[in-house]
Each structure stands twice: as C-alpha cells, then as structure tokens.
Amino acid sequence: FTSVKYRGNPAAVVIFPETEGAPDVAGFPSDTVLAEIAQEFNLSETAFVLRARARGDALEVDAVAEFDLRWFTASGTEVDLC
C-alpha cells in the first residue's frame, strides 16, 4: 500500500463465481490453470477468490459468507497461507 498514486506493489485479484459440484478442490480451476493465469498477469502476487459457502439466511444482517483464497506468484508458485 502507498499514499502516492501509481506506486506500491500491485497485485491481481481474480474472483470466481460460486459453483456447485466443481471437480477441483473448493471449486477452483486446476493448479496448472491458476499458475498460468498468475504467470500471464506477471505481478508479484495474484489472489484467487471463491465464495465457499454461506451460513445463515442471506437476507439476515448477521449472515456470514465464507471464502476460499489462494495466492500465486508471477512464477506460478502457490504461496502457503498461515
């Protein structure tokens, strides 16, 4: 982050639609596809986000959505999250 325009460390964020019964873990495309997308962006980090599931009624104020997140580097290596 930076307080100066057009500075800092940019990252790409790819948001996948919610899917039912996707073949891969958590509905993400294969690791190879994610790595290729990250390499195409060629930024220090590419975040891939997928809405995993929702708890509670979506119309309720206290409904909680959960998301799965995966990070890849420009070289196509997945970054382990703590």
C-alpha positions as CSV (number, residue, x, y, z in Angstrom):
1,F,0.0,0.0,0.0
2,T,1.1,3.5,-0.6
3,S,-0.1,7.1,-0.2
4,V,1.4,8.0,-3.6
5,K,-0.6,7.3,-6.8
6,Y,0.7,4.6,-9.1
7,R,3.3,3.4,-6.6
8,G,3.4,0.4,-4.3
9,N,3.2,-3.3,-5.1
10,P,0.3,-4.2,-7.4
11,A,-1.5,-7.5,-7.2
12,A,-4.2,-9.1,-9.3
13,V,-7.4,-10.4,-7.8
14,V,-9.5,-13.0,-9.7
15,I,-13.0,-13.7,-8.3
16,F,-14.6,-17.0,-9.5
17,P,-18.3,-17.4,-9.4
18,E,-19.9,-19.7,-6.9
19,T,-20.3,-23.2,-8.3
20,E,-21.9,-26.4,-7.2
21,G,-20.1,-29.8,-7.5
22,A,-17.0,-28.4,-9.2
23,P,-14.4,-31.1,-9.9
24,D,-11.4,-29.5,-8.2
25,V,-10.8,-28.6,-4.5
26,A,-13.1,-25.8,-3.4
27,G,-14.3,-25.3,-7.0
28,F,-11.1,-23.7,-8.2
29,P,-9.7,-24.5,-11.6
30,S,-6.7,-26.8,-11.6
31,D,-3.4,-25.7,-10.1
32,T,-1.9,-25.6,-13.6
33,V,-4.6,-23.1,-14.8
34,L,-4.2,-20.9,-11.7
35,A,-0.4,-20.9,-12.2
36,E,-0.8,-20.0,-15.9
37,I,-3.2,-17.1,-15.1
38,A,-0.7,-15.8,-12.4
39,Q,2.1,-16.0,-14.9
40,E,0.1,-14.1,-17.5
41,F,-0.6,-11.3,-15.0
42,N,3.1,-11.2,-14.2
43,L,2.6,-9.3,-10.9
44,S,4.2,-10.2,-7.6
45,E,1.0,-11.8,-6.4
46,T,-2.3,-13.0,-7.9
47,A,-5.1,-13.8,-5.5
48,F,-7.8,-16.2,-6.5
49,V,-11.1,-15.9,-4.5
50,L,-14.1,-18.2,-4.5
51,R,-17.2,-17.9,-2.4
52,A,-17.2,-21.2,-0.5
53,R,-20.5,-21.3,1.4
54,A,-22.8,-19.1,3.4
55,R,-24.0,-19.6,7.0
56,G,-27.4,-18.1,7.9
57,D,-30.1,-16.5,5.8
58,A,-28.6,-14.3,3.1
59,L,-31.3,-11.7,3.9
60,E,-30.3,-11.5,7.5
61,V,-27.9,-8.8,8.6
62,D,-25.8,-11.4,10.5
63,A,-25.4,-13.9,7.7
64,V,-21.8,-14.9,7.2
65,A,-20.2,-15.7,3.9
66,E,-17.0,-17.8,3.8
67,F,-14.5,-17.5,1.0
68,D,-11.6,-19.7,-0.1
69,L,-8.4,-17.8,-1.1
70,R,-5.3,-19.0,-2.9
71,W,-2.2,-16.9,-3.8
72,F,0.2,-17.5,-6.7
73,T,3.4,-15.7,-7.6
74,A,4.3,-14.5,-11.1
75,S,6.4,-17.6,-11.5
76,G,3.3,-19.7,-10.9
77,T,4.2,-21.0,-7.4
78,E,1.4,-21.2,-4.9
79,V,2.1,-19.2,-1.6
80,D,1.2,-21.1,1.6
81,L,-1.2,-19.1,3.7
82,C,-1.0,-19.3,7.5
